[in-house]
Amino acid sequence: MLIAVLVFVGVFAVIGLLLFAFAGGSGDSKQTLAHLQAALSTNAPISGEQAIDVRKTERFSAIPWMNRRLQNVEIVPRLGMLLRQANLNWTVGGLILMVATATVIPAYLVYLRTEALIFGVIVGLVCGYLPIGYVLYRRTKRFNAFEESLPEALDLMVSGLRAGHSLVAALRLVAHEAADPIGTEFRLCFEEQNYGLELRTALENMVTRVPLQDLRIMATAVLIQKESGGNLAEVLEKTSQVIRERFKMKRQVRVHTAQGRLTGWILSLLPLALGCGLYLIDPKTMSILWTRKIGQELLALSVVMTIVGGLVIRKIVNMEV
């Protein structure tokens, strides 16, 4: 009973921290807007206590002490970029809390049930990867949508250039007419260029946010034309054709490697599904894997070999075009 109460209190506390972390600091935004309105409506100077820094700063967590700690960690900006690429309104602190919760609680419950530390750690690591896996899934899905819509965006830019618009006006046309994620990324690129950044820097920032080979080809073509001159509309039209051909070839490769990818998924998930099924049928026999030392060693070895086999199959079927 005591263990159940402690687990309940721990889960409740973690959920409370997650909700607080995802709050996003709306109170600070309202306070900043109020001070800005007051400053614009009157000529009275703002006192030192009322002054607020309105410069663009990146917050990694809504919890102040956690935000200060995360600013000194090198991997945190990469996690922030990963969340922005996935278009998720999460904070890095919230993601870390989710990973910690998904790791500790399942590992502790499995350890209480089986009294096998290795098995609990393996289950905890698998469950802890789920939030990061979801972020990577959203990131991949968004990049695929961007890649599919890029040729149409380039055709729209070509139409604008042939109608007499400049390159910046063509970027603004795509930003207003295209849907997310094309419209969002081109809007950021246009706003950065409009607010004073060089076109090269704005395009490089967009390639950093969306690290796709097709977008890099487009940015390189635009920058080369800007330095050497020529018909930009024709260059972008040929770039759109090249991207369509690459996308068509990638689909053909994906079709030919479908059997290998399916084999990899089956070989990776079959031991787990078979083990769960055998445990439901005969728990006493399957419990040997985590109650005896040799069973724990065999279980750890099987997990390592399954992971290595899955990575090898993935390396074989993933072909760059």
PyMOL commands that set and color helices and strands:
alter all, ss='L'
color gray80, all
select helices_A, chain A and resi 2-21+26-41+64-70+76-85+92-114+117-162+167-177+182-194+199-209+213-228+232-256+258-281+283-286+288-291+293-317
alter helices_A, ss='H'
color red, helices_A
deselect
rebuild
show_as cartoon
